[in-house]
Amino acid sequence: MSDSREQFKSRLGFILIAAGCAVGIGNVWRFPYITGQYGGAIFVLIYIAFLLAMGIPLLTVELAIGRASKASIAMCYDNLEAPNSKWHYNKWWQLAGNYILLSFYGIITGWMLYYFLRFAFGTVPHNLPKEEAIATFTGILSDPVILFTCMATVVVVSCMIVAMGLVKGVERYTKPLMILLIVLLIFMAIRSCTMSGFADGISFYLKPDLSKLENHLGEAIWAAMGQAFFTLSTGMGGIAIFGSYMSDHHRLLNEAWFIAFLDTAIALLAGFVIFPACFTYGINPDAGPNLLFVSMTSVFSNMTLGSVWGTLFFLFMLIAAVSTLIAVFENIIAANLEMFSITRKKAVLVNCLIILVASVLPVLGFNILSNVSILGHGTGITDFFDFLVSNNILPIGSLVFVLFVTSKSGMKWERYIEECNKGIGFRVSYKLYTYYRYILASAIAVILVIGYLQVFNIDLF
């Protein structure tokens, strides 16, 4: 274990960058919509309960593995497992998950760049009907040149930042970007208070409504459980790598609380931006990409100074997406440095080219290869890549991490507790072993199974 391994220059840098890894576009295009769909504040309370029961413990697990091993996913098992055990074989498919994620997440980030530039240069028409917004978005997807160019731009910029190192690159640029993201979001949420549709929008969003849970309680519980799990992006080593750069000054439960709080606050505030605007201009909010690239584009085109607000909104979205790209790419580069003993710049160059080449297939999946259906039911190439990550690697990886810290052949529970409780702050109790080993592990297994049932259209509720 090298004494020259970089550490974060500040605690704020670590918290913001780890939160940047967790914060993603799902916070904006899924969380607000399902909150309004499943009972408003009631759903938020259910979500927070699952976040406390699952999300925060999983964050401490991955942070502990990273800080104790002082390594990425490539060597964390090797450094912590008992002699002659086989835990280290898991690193290959977990590391592969990072490549698969970047191959399609870069494309989605490219969409943010495209719409940010459209609003910034004032090329979005005024009073754009929703039908035309749909046609524009469909046209972008059908053009592989535009998709690849935007994707390549955000991927190369992210790679350049990672090439500078942890402190001079990742921390120096991600920290101010995350601060800007939070400031933009608060500013736009406050501005929403002046809209005529504010009361109706917030009522749809957060007003407790038990009637929305009638005959849908199972769906709501699953949606809250799934959101609490997937929002923090545990299972592929993206959180562990930043744990490996931490100091021992603060206990891990404190840091997990801060990360989860920031992630949740950003998701909640996004709804304050979206729903008052949609209700003010009479546009039904959708879930998924349509919420951003159709509904919100149409909304901003109808606003006074719509180009300004659209620019700020998509700048916020672009920062959220790029922060995730940087975090995942840092995990890949750290793994390459540990496995192959090459320079950081060479690792960045080689892996940047790998990501660009790997992205070609998902790019073509939106247009030339749009008729390809891998899992049936219209599941295209990008949907399949997302299925590999979201329905397999993230839950299985998280399950493996939990079993690893509770296994005698793995990190061992005693060492996990010791690592969590280094420094100042709240302690993790030794008595939680049974909860982690059986209840938390079982909950993750349930997420895995239900995810499969949903993918293959087996109605459980």
Steps between C-alpha positions, in 0.01 A plus 500: 500500500665820386554787746494741205132433425315828459243618752229761472622846587184578695208319660257716298671383183447135592133548595415699187681262266353188659158665482574586137551130433161426658311794349391418149233579249272242662468745791328742264311297244371228733487598868274809476255325267458184709467716813200677348366170366512313832356730764737796524643549848385151601723352230790722612468362855499141370803582285689656793425192713659277235789744460575470872453123504686417177669793329710634786618155619605416142692826476692417818577152367651629177682787669645259758623261231665789317660666802622176658650366176632834372419362155249501215273213402807343334681427827259563788402133530864385469608734780225400744402138435630201694782297337389254230147644477333585168336837565740677263342331197205737541711798396490406132127524444463796737773687313336404169183665630681835509590469132147397405353791695726756336428361152139620519504761779732714289232508229235619744742762632550608140127569475538744792784676320295525178198658672720726713660637182163535325364717778830686552510602131126574488412244231194359681187662343260696719171333597624160384208251501563171678452312171785695340718443806439128458590520130822688581610246760417212266702672226805524726481131583480412131825684420806291600741783416339741748475231767862388464637857483320609819591176677866525398519860620382429855702178525824668384451795738438260790812304404710815491391588854579150629840509323608787728477280810277480806576838662608707197231358274206315655478702823598836348227488235227280648475692828415839342275329245298335778479830691378669180247219451357553849490880462326475161242258635421713806478813284260338253291345780460844665411649164224238460323652802404797281321287238122493479501120501718470810219400739352243260842361412611457860159357590543233231855442612492488879142521632434180699241303306407154627261451207801465268610198704168317476568177311856626438664466842723214386614700196572804718703300751700337221556836326624656826721201578646495149560877496673490840727224372581616147537869578832446683664289226657244731629166373765587238770660714418861406453591866783273622759677287428830674502322835854389412604868471350595841683587818421330834379823661126433476285194556335353195143526623535879508629511143226263381238728658636804317514320165145364535369839618647684201373238256147516646494881528593536133232249397234680709598848380481386137126452547467860618650609168307262274140480621416869554633568149299216344178601675552869418516426127246217493742224401461155651824380660627162380745256650831418335685693230176655370477702822823685419526510124132534412300638793763736642616619157142590414456671839811716466409599144178652636669699777612860498880478480450131426844467341661616824301259720545215254875564490522495880287186529699299249825632644385354832417170329830498310699550822309219674572262213865601451573460872391137470713450188806635680440283808453177303796575274721562805405155626605347168829690489589415861435133421726516194778668697491223761478211256742609228744743670470755218493879516171677561513685168557179304217327688268792426587506129452125451176485697359811340540330162342181637195693624463687171511176301266323745250786463461448126261207543260683738514807270395288203236335716298822489495516119662258255460204737176621661317187382731275703311358799714297743266413784178531302219749568687766299809490723773664295878499539516783755213349698693172509817674624294676766347162593849354548599781736177585683343156526814293543832663586377762751280268712727195475806716569334655805401154624858378457634801693261434792591131509869591471503717814298245698698193390788342691680440169441860391566830672347365825236682702745605772722683252200664330381638836853613589532681166159667529578631849840659435499873568225721643127471448221245532589137562373193314391236752666160507156353578377572145668188362177295477322790330771540235562130440138391469250787477698748288636224276148359456362844412759538224411153372133606487597807293689272262207258457231767464717683247509188286125450529442856382738470207317192378156657561395268781248700703567460870260762635 
